Structures are given as structure tokens and as C-alpha cells.
Amino acid sequence: MQQIGVTTATVAYKDVNQQITAPGNVDIDEQRLVTVQTRFAGWIQNVFANATYQYVRKGQRLFTIYSPDLVSSQQEYLLARKNQSSFARDAHGMAAQESGWLVQAAEERLRQYGVPADTIADLQRTGQVQRDVAVYSPVSGYITERNALPNAYVQPDTKLYTIADLSTVWVYANVFQNDVGRLKPGSSAQVTVDAYPGRTFNGRIDQILPQVDITTRTVRVRLVFSNPGVILKPGMYVNVALSVPLGRQLVVPSSAVLQSGSRAIAFLDHGEGNLEPRVIQTGPALDGSVVVLSGLKTGDKVVASANFLIDSEAQLQSAFSGSAPPAQPAAPAPATASAATAPQLHIDFTTQPAPPQKGPNTARIKLTDEHGQPVASAQATVVFFMPAMPEMGMAAQRSVTKLADKGNGVYEGPFALDSGGSFKVTITIQRNGQTVATKQLTVSATGGM
């Protein structure tokens, strides 16, 4: 045991989280979009915010406009104020009261037109009609759409500007449907971007959209991220990691679990060199550990390294027969009994280089049966898939390679990726035209888009 480097670990309960990775895209927060329109018809005179994606601050002047209706309303307001002064000396006060109502009505009409309070104040102070009235930005943000042009005639239904506040952005992640059931709004999420290596952005799940893409079998999950400095830009491709709290679970190190076909096995250390193979049922794989659903209890000591060497040295099947109670003789099967179920296969997948990169790569799998013996003469196919990203003008990517049998259960084949990013990988094993094993996982390829 010392020569092969056996170490042990104690089975224990821990508060754990599962990480789900998925590709994603940055988008504008639709709740922070504002449109700029006028409430009157007129001709635009001078335009000060004159470029798309120009940054404007709240209260910044966007353009000036000449409107005959607005000029008439100002004249009515000034006339009402003048009449109010003239009728103020009326002995009975009725004319002055009616004049006051006229002033209030004219001022309210200017407010309904959206005339700023400082413009009304200037009108009161100077007594002069302002031919060109300025329109100001209602929020701070970036201009994503602009239709305000000099000398253009506009109506109240004309959308002149669309301004987006990018201090908060949405990220849409494409998550496989079998992972969606564990996600909840409000759970934490993290994003990494190739443009900022080593930097992580923290956010949360806002909504799980109620539709599954029938082509990719993925669900769009909307995340919310704070975006100071506009580092995350709309349309940017990102890698998303979703944290799913699993509560308090019984866990062991991943290295303590030996996959033998359809079974998961752990070696219990009883001391003095006595090891017992134990079939266990495992749950989700975590970062460096695995949830144990049955077969172990807290406080058990299990082998945490060199499991494969122990399996090979002790001949696992003999160990099972030696440690298990003797089997009762079975009655002979009738001649008409069906054939035994095909053995379960275990697939180990790697790439060269690891992780894969944009461009040519090599896929390799090690195929073994439930006893750990290599399986030959099978047909292995590996499919790499990345869903389409319409926001970036990118179609779905798909790379299919059929692996060649290299002997001793090893299969290899070349494949090429058009870009880096997160790919969903599906491995299919067939024998005699029948699918005997499949495996699905996610890999992150390096390289730009």
C-alpha cells in the first residue's frame, strides 16, 4: 500500500454547491431602455447628441425644436399673464379670478407638452416667446438608436432616440434541459470572458425562460450582472457558471470513487491492510468531490488514491466473491429464457491538446466494460456542438468525428473547431449497428471567436 501511494479520506457531511457551465451572450437590460419623443409636432433645428452609442447624461441637451403649436401656447400663456395684471385692480375680483384660471390653464398646457420648468421660468422672467425649445435627456446612458436629424419634421409618434443604461446588463445562458430543474431565480452566477483573463463577474439568475429550443434541447436562462465601466458589452460571448446549492450532503473525494461499468465502487479501509470493496450510489459530481446517496455512512474511511491499482492488484471480482456471503444455487433457466442484458460500458474521454483549442485537435476515448477490461471492435462517434448566437451573427457550430480503433480499448480521431468557447460533447458507442453506450459532457475550448 505504501509503494503504490495509498491515501485515505473520511466520509463526512458538507454544505455543497454544484456548478453548471453553459455558453452565454451579453444583452441590454430591457428594463433600462428609454425612448425620447416629443408631445407636439415641429421641425428639429440643432442636434447636439448626433452619434449612435454616444454617452449622454441625465439633463443633457439633445436637440432644439421649433413647433408652431408650442409657440402659440407660449403666446397664450404670456397673454393670460398680461390680462391677469390688467384685471387685478377689478373692484369685484371676478375678472381677476377668471384671468388667474386662464394663466393656470395655459401653464398646465405647457407642462403637458413636456416643456421643462426652467423654460417656463425663463418665459415668466423675460416675457419673450422662445421660438426654439430644447429637449433634454431623461436618463444617463448610451444612444442605441437615433432618428433626430437637423431640419427633420417630427410627429409625437416619432421615436427620436433610444437610450440604454448599461450599468446593469442581462446575460442569456443556454442550459441543457436536464440541468434546468435544479436552477432557481435568485441563485448566484459567475461569468468569465476571454477578453479579461483571470477576472470573474458575479451576478444572479433573474428568470428561466419558458421555452426549450427543439434543435439544441437547451433553455435560455436570463442572468443579471452589475456592469461598472461597461466592461460587459452587449453581444459579447461569455462562459457562464451557475451555482446550485444542494444543502448538506454526504460527500467523498472524486478520487475515492472507482467507476466499473455501471457500478460505482469505493474501498473501505478497515485498518491493518484490510480493504473492502463497496458498491455505492453516487449523486451529482462537484468540484473535487462526489455526493454519496447510499452505500457509505459518515465516519467511514475510504481509499482516496491508487484505487485503480488496488482494483488491478486485488482482482475486484475475486474480492467481491471473497467478501460477500456465498450465493445460493440458482435454479436452471428454462430453455426459452432471453439472452442476458448487454454489459454496461465505461467511457473515458480526453482531447489532445487538453483543453481543446480553436483549430485542429484529436479526440481520444478509453472504452472498458463493467469489469474494467478494454472493449474492442466498436464504432465510436463524437459530436461537438455550440448553439447559434444570433446576437453575434454566429450560426450553430457542429463538428462530428468517427474514431478509429487503436487497440486495447483506445479509439482516436481528428476534429476541428471553428472557434473557442463552451461546447456540448455527445459520445455514442455502437456495436453491430446498435447503440450500447452514450455520454454527454461540456468542454471549454481555448481561442477567440
N, C-alpha and C positions, 0 to 999 in steps of 0.2 A: 504493500500500500504506500510506503514511503517512496519507493522507487518510481512509481507511476504518478506521484503527486496528488494523492487523495486528500481532499479537504472536506469538512462537513459544515452544515448550516442548520440552524434551529428553526423549525416551523413556528410562525407567530402571526397574530392578527395585526393588521396595519390599516390605517386610513389611506386609501389608494385612489388614484385617478387614472383613467385610460386616455391615451392620446389617439385621436383620429386625424389623419392627414388628408388633405384634398387640395386641388388647384383652385385658384380664385382670381377674380378681377376686381379692381377698384372702380367704383362708380360714384356719381354725385348723389349726395343726400337730397332726395326729392322734397323732404320737409323743409329744406333751407333754400329752395328756389323761389325767387321773387320776380314778377314781371312789372315793367314800367309802362303805363298807359296814361293818356290824358282823358279828362272828362268832358272835353269840348273839342270841336273841330278847329283846325288852324293850319298855318304854314310854319314849318321849322325854320328858324333863322340861323343861329350859330350853334354848332355842335362841339362840345368840349370833350366828351367821352367818345372817341372816334375810332376805337380799335377793339376787335374781339380779344378776349382774355386780358383786357386792361383791368387793373385793380382800381376800384373806386371805394371811397369811404362814405359812411352814412352822412348825409347832408351835403355831399359834394355836388356842385352844379353839373348837370349832364348836358343840357341844351336850353336854348331860349325859343319861344314860340310866339307868333302873332296870331291872335284869334279875334275876329270881329265881335263874336258873342261876348268874349271876355272884356273887350274894350267897352261895349255897351253896358255891361254890368258895372264896370268901374264908374262910368259916367252917371248911371242911375244912383250909385252909392254917393258920389260927390254931390249930386243934385239934392238928394234926400237930406244930406247933412246941411247943405246951404239953406234949404227950406226950414229945417229944424231951428236954425239960428234965427230965421226971419219970423217964425211963429212963436218963438219963445216968449215974446212980450204980449201975447194974446191974453186979454183980461180973464177970459173964462177958462183957458188952458186946454180946451178941446182940440184946437188945431195943433198945438204943440204936442199933445199926446199922440194924435194920428201921425204927425211927422216923425215922432220917435219910433213908431211901429214901422214906418217905411224905411228908416235907417237900419233897424234891426233886420228887416226882411232882405234889404239889399246886401248887408254884410253877410247874412247867412247864405245867400246865393253865392257869394264869392267863396265862402268856405266849402260849399257843396261842389264847386268847380275844382277844389283842391288847391286854391291859392294859398301860399304859405302865410302864416301870421305876420312875419316881418314885412312881407309885401303889402299887406293891408295896413300895417302901421306906417309904412312909408307913404301910402296913399292918403292916410289921415294927416300926416305931418306936412306933406308938400302940397296937397290938393291938386296934383297933376296926374292925369291918366298915364299909366305905364303901357306903352304900345307893345313892348316885348317883355314877356314874363318868363322867368327862369323856372326850370323844373329840376328838382334835386333828387339824389339817390336815397331811397328809403332804407337801405341796408348797406353794410360793408361786404364786399365780395368781388368776384371776377365776372366780367361780362362774357357770357357764353353765347349770346345771340344779340345782334344789333341790326335794327332796321331804321334808326334815326339818321336821316341824310339831310344836308342843307337844302332848303327850298322845297322840301317834300311836303305835300298836303296830307294830313293825317286826320283820321276819324277817332272817336272814342274807342272803337273796337280794334284799333291798330296796335299790335304789340311792338313797342319800340325797343325795349331791352329785356333780356333775361339775365338776371344776376344770381350767381351761385355763391353761397357762403361755404368755402371748402375747409373751414376749421374743423368740421366733422365730415367724414365720408362713410359710404357704405362699401362693403366688400361682399361679393356674391361668391360663395364656395359651392362646388359641385361634389356632393357627398353621395356615396353609394347608398341605395335604398335600405340595405340590410344594416347600416350603421345609424340611420336616422332615428330609429326608435329610442336610442339612448340619449339623444340630444334634447335639451330644454332651453327655451328662451331665458336669457339672463346668465347662462353659463359662460365661463371665460373662454377666450380665444386668443391665439397669437398668430402673427403674420411675419414672415421673413421675405425679403426682396433681394434678388441677385445684385441690384444696384447698390445696396447698402450691406455688404458682407459683415457678419457678426452683430448686426443690430436686429432687435426684436421689438415689435409693436404689439401692445396689449389692447384688447377690445372685448366685446361680449356679443353673444348671439341675440339678435333682435327678433327675427321671425324665421320659421321654417315654412317655405312657400308650399302651397297645397297642390303640387303637380309633379309628376315623375316624367322625366324625358324618356320616351319609349325606345329611343335608339341607344342611349348610354346607360339606362336604368339608374340615373342619378337624380338627386333632388337638390334644388338651389336653396341654400341657406344664407340668409342676409345677416351680416355682421355689422356692428357699428364701431368705428375707431375714431378717437381724437386725432387730429391731424395738424399740430402746430407747425408752422413753417411750410405747410403744403408739401410735405415730403412724399406722402402717398398721393399720386396724381391719377385722375380719372383715366381709365383704360390700361393702367399698369397691371402686369401679370404678377401674382404673388403666390407664395406657398402658405397654406393655412393649416394650423394645428389646433384642433378642438379638444379641450379638456373635459372629460366626462367623469364626474365624481361617482365612485362606486361604493362609497361608505367604508365600513370596517370589514375587511375580508381576510381570510386565511391565505397567506402567500408563502411561496418558496422562491429561491433564485431560479432564473430561467435555466441555468446550467444544471440544476438538480433534476430536471425532467428529461427523460430519455424517450423519444418517440420511436416506437417499434410497431410499424404498420398502423393499425387503427387504435393501438393502445398507447397510453402514456404511463411510464414506469418510473418510480423513484426507489432508490436503495436506502433502506433504513439501517442506520448504524447502531447495533446493539452492544458495541464495545468488544474489545479483545479480538478484533478482526472478523467478527460475525456480522455479515451483511445479509439483509433480507430484501429481495425484490418485491415491490408492492405496486399493484395496478391502481392508478388513481384517475380521477376525473378532473380535468382542468377547465378553467373558465377563460376569461379574456387575458391576453398577453399584455403585460405592462412594460414599462421601461426598466429592463433588467430583472423582472420578476414575473411570476405567473400566479393567478388565482387558483386555489385548490378547492374544488367543490366537494369531493369525497375521497376517502382512502387514507387521509392523514389527519392528525389532530395537533393542537398546539402543544409545543414542547418536544415533539418528535425531532430526532436528529437524523438528517438525510445527507447523503453524499452530494457535494456541490461541485465536484470537478472529477475528471477522469472517468465519467460514467460509461463512455463508450469502451474504454479499455477494460473496465470491470466486466461489462457485458461480454466482451470477446473472450476474456480470460476465464470467466466462470461458466461460460456456455449457458446462456439465460434459460433455455428450455429445461436443461437438467436441473438448474437451481430451482425453477418453479416446481418440477416434479418432486424434488427432494424436500421442499419446504411446505408443500401443500398436502392435505390429507389424501390417503390413497383413494383413487376413484373407484366407484362401484362398477362392476362389469355391466356393460350395456347390452340390451337385447339386440340380436342381429336385425339389421334393417331389412325390410321386405325388398324383394327384387325390383319392385316398381318405384322405389324411392327416387327422388330427384337428385341430381348432382349437387355436390357441396357448393356453397357460395364461393365465388372467386375471392382470393385473399386480398386484403387491403394493401395498398402501395403507399410508400412514403416518398415525397418529392423534396429534395434539397436543391434550391435554385441560387445560382451565382452568376455574375457577369464579369467580363474582363474588358476594360478596366472596371473596378468597383469603387464608387458607383459608376453607372454608365455615363457616357458623355454624348454631346451633340456630334453626330457623325457615325463612323463605323464602330461596331462593338461585337463581342462574342458572348452568346448565351450558353450556359452550361447547367445541366441538372444531373444529380445523382439519384438514381431510382433504385429503391430497395423494397423488399417485401416485408411482411409482418414479422419475420424472423431476423431482419437486418441483412438478408442476403441480396446481392445485386440482381437486378432484373434486366435481361437482355431481350432482343428481338421485339421491341415495342416501337410504336410510332409516336414521337413527341412533337407537339406544336406549341409555340409560344407566341402570344399576341400582345403587342404594346399598344395602348390606346390612350389618347388625350382628347377630351371633349372639345367641341368647337367653341371659340371665343369671338362672337360677332362684334363685341365692343372694340376688339383689336383688329378686326378684319381677318381673323385666322380661322381656317376651316379645321375640322376634326383631323387628328393625325392617327394613323393606324399602320403598324409595322408587323408583318407576320413572317415567322421563320420556322422551318421544319428542321429539327435537329437530327444529326446523323449519329448512329450508334457507334461509339468509340470502344465498346467493350467494357466488361466489369461494371455494368450498370451506369456508365457515363455516356451522356448524349451532349453533343455540341452543335452549334450552328451560328452563322453570322447574322447580324441585323444592323440596321442603320436608323438613327433618329434625326428628324429634321430640325429639332430644337431641344433645348434643355427644358426642365420643368418636371412636374409630377405626372407620372404615367401609371395607369392601371394595367397590371400584367395578369393575363389568364393563361395557365398552362394546362394542356389537355394531353392525356396519355391514352392511346388506343392500342388494342391487340385484336387481330383478326377482324378489323372493322368495327369493333365495339369499344366504347369509351369505358375505361376501367378506373380512371382517376383524374381528378381536376384539382387545381389550386389557384387561388386568386390573391394577389397582393399588390402593394403600391411601392414603386421605386421613384426616387428623385434623381433626374439626370442633370449633370452639370452643363454649363454653356449657356449662351444667350439665346433669346427668342429669334 
